[in-house]
Amino acid sequence: MALSSVVRASRPAPRPRAMRPVDLVHLAKQCQGDEHREHAMLRQFETRVSIYLAWLSSATTNEDIAATLGTIIGSATAVGAVSVANLARAAEGQLAAGTSPTPETLADLAHAIEEACAFIGDMLRKEPN
């Protein structure tokens, strides 16, 4: 018995799993476990979020920025792209405080979108259709 407790004690503690750019459990719940729906939602998000990012960079008024951020938040929340949604909410918060989103916030949002799209692309290439 003493040996088994020594073996258990010498094992490294499990490391927390790195957070994925898309919460697949959330997505599965949204799609009620239908893998085809999941893939369709991911493809649609991947296509549209790039368009939304272009809209955001060309927006000239705070109203246009707010509307685009709201669209990004809704799309990201639907598929479980938590980081994207949270960063868009942070930019929205800056607007609510009376200032335009900082370039750093927008760069972070663009990076999170890139990560989510890369993750989705890799995942869809690996999955049989």
RODO-2510 file (C-alpha; in nm, 4 decimals, decimal comma):
residues 129
     n   res          X          Y          Z
     1     m     0,0000     0,0000     0,0000
     2     a     0,2767     0,2409     0,0757
     3     l     0,4165     0,1900    -0,2743
     4     s     0,0878     0,2836    -0,4446
     5     s     0,0648     0,6078    -0,2460
     6     v     0,4225     0,6946    -0,3474
     7     v     0,3410     0,6285    -0,7130
     8     r     0,0285     0,8459    -0,6924
     9     a     0,2203     1,1231    -0,5180
    10     s     0,4932     1,1239    -0,7831
    11     r     0,2538     1,1796    -1,0748
    12     p     0,2487     1,5347    -1,2006
    13     a    -0,0701     1,7223    -1,1347
    14     p    -0,2913     1,7391    -1,4415
    15     r    -0,2569     2,0649    -1,6278
    16     p    -0,5684     2,2568    -1,7132
    17     r    -0,6720     2,2082    -2,0723
    18     a    -0,6042     2,5019    -2,2999
    19     m    -0,9220     2,6820    -2,3934
    20     r    -1,0287     2,6284    -2,7519
    21     p    -1,1354     2,9243    -2,9641
    22     v    -1,4783     2,7592    -3,0031
    23     d    -1,6691     2,5928    -2,7195
    24     l    -1,7706     2,2697    -2,8912
    25     v    -1,9930     2,1609    -2,6028
    26     h    -2,1928     2,4845    -2,6342
    27     l    -2,2146     2,4370    -3,0104
    28     a    -2,3368     2,0790    -2,9710
    29     k    -2,6085     2,1983    -2,7336
    30     q    -2,7101     2,4746    -2,9744
    31     c    -2,7407     2,2202    -3,2558
    32     q    -2,8966     1,9496    -3,0383
    33     g    -2,6095     1,7155    -3,1240
    34     d    -2,6660     1,7368    -3,5007
    35     e    -2,3157     1,7315    -3,6453
    36     h    -2,4291     1,8561    -3,9865
    37     r    -2,5895     2,1616    -3,8251
    38     e    -2,2731     2,2218    -3,6227
    39     h    -2,0615     2,2186    -3,9373
    40     a    -2,3062     2,4439    -4,1203
    41     m    -2,3044     2,6945    -3,8331
    42     l    -1,9255     2,6891    -3,8183
    43     r    -1,8935     2,7411    -4,1942
    44     q    -2,1414     3,0269    -4,1813
    45     f    -1,9618     3,1884    -3,8875
    46     e    -1,6239     3,1494    -4,0565
    47     t    -1,7534     3,3155    -4,3743
    48     r    -1,9543     3,5936    -4,2152
    49     v    -1,7240     3,6986    -3,9330
    50     s    -1,4608     3,8016    -4,1865
    51     i    -1,7210     4,0226    -4,3524
    52     y    -1,8188     4,1700    -4,0150
    53     l    -1,4554     4,2469    -3,9384
    54     a    -1,4263     4,4316    -4,2710
    55     w    -1,7427     4,6262    -4,1871
    56     l    -1,5966     4,7136    -3,8500
    57     s    -1,2760     4,8489    -3,9986
    58     s    -1,4677     5,0599    -4,2505
    59     a    -1,7297     5,1894    -4,0039
    60     t    -1,7239     5,5668    -3,9705
    61     t    -1,9820     5,6324    -3,6998
    62     n    -2,0204     5,5008    -3,3476
    63     e    -2,3654     5,3712    -3,4457
    64     d    -2,2142     5,1634    -3,7282
    65     i    -1,9416     5,0357    -3,4963
    66     a    -2,1971     4,9440    -3,2291
    67     a    -2,4224     4,7659    -3,4790
    68     t    -2,1325     4,5660    -3,6206
    69     l    -2,0032     4,4749    -3,2746
    70     g    -2,3525     4,3568    -3,1829
    71     t    -2,3601     4,1378    -3,4921
    72     i    -2,0192     3,9911    -3,4073
    73     i    -2,1296     3,9250    -3,0481
    74     g    -2,4457     3,7474    -3,1634
    75     s    -2,2661     3,5313    -3,4184
    76     a    -1,9793     3,4459    -3,1851
    77     t    -2,2138     3,3619    -2,8986
    78     a    -2,4215     3,1324    -3,1203
    79     v    -2,1241     2,9120    -3,2115
    80     g    -1,9439     2,9391    -2,8779
    81     a    -1,6567     3,1626    -2,9887
    82     v    -1,6299     3,2984    -2,6354
    83     s    -1,3096     3,5010    -2,6763
    84     v    -1,4448     3,6737    -2,9856
    85     a    -1,7712     3,7606    -2,8095
    86     n    -1,5918     3,8851    -2,4971
    87     l    -1,3521     4,1066    -2,6924
    88     a    -1,6396     4,2498    -2,8971
    89     r    -1,8225     4,3201    -2,5689
    90     a    -1,5117     4,4994    -2,4393
    91     a    -1,5106     4,7188    -2,7509
    92     e    -1,8820     4,7786    -2,7021
    93     g    -1,8095     4,8807    -2,3436
    94     q    -1,5584     5,1379    -2,4641
    95     l    -1,8252     5,2804    -2,6938
    96     a    -2,0726     5,2921    -2,4069
    97     a    -1,8143     5,4846    -2,2036
    98     g    -1,8071     5,7464    -2,4782
    99     t    -1,4831     5,6545    -2,6543
   100     s    -1,4094     5,4640    -2,9703
   101     p    -1,2623     5,1177    -2,9223
   102     t    -0,8845     5,1367    -2,8902
   103     p    -0,6654     5,0031    -3,1699
   104     e    -0,5383     4,7412    -2,9240
   105     t    -0,8907     4,6188    -2,8516
   106     l    -0,9695     4,5965    -3,2229
   107     a    -0,6388     4,4180    -3,2915
   108     d    -0,7151     4,1695    -3,0130
   109     l    -1,0610     4,1132    -3,1611
   110     a    -0,9151     4,0586    -3,5083
   111     h    -0,6626     3,8123    -3,3639
   112     a    -0,9347     3,6194    -3,1785
   113     i    -1,1369     3,6020    -3,5006
   114     e    -0,8311     3,4702    -3,6881
   115     e    -0,7769     3,2048    -3,4205
   116     a    -1,1413     3,0979    -3,4266
   117     c    -1,1448     3,0783    -3,8072
   118     a    -0,8197     2,8783    -3,8138
   119     f    -0,9594     2,6391    -3,5531
   120     i    -1,2837     2,6002    -3,7480
   121     g    -1,0969     2,5464    -4,0742
   122     d    -0,8738     2,2796    -3,9195
   123     m    -1,1700     2,1098    -3,7575
   124     l    -1,3806     2,1021    -4,0738
   125     r    -1,0913     1,9671    -4,2823
   126     k    -1,0411     1,6810    -4,0363
   127     e    -1,4091     1,5847    -4,0139
   128     p    -1,5707     1,3646    -4,2754
   129     n    -1,8684     1,5350    -4,4416
***
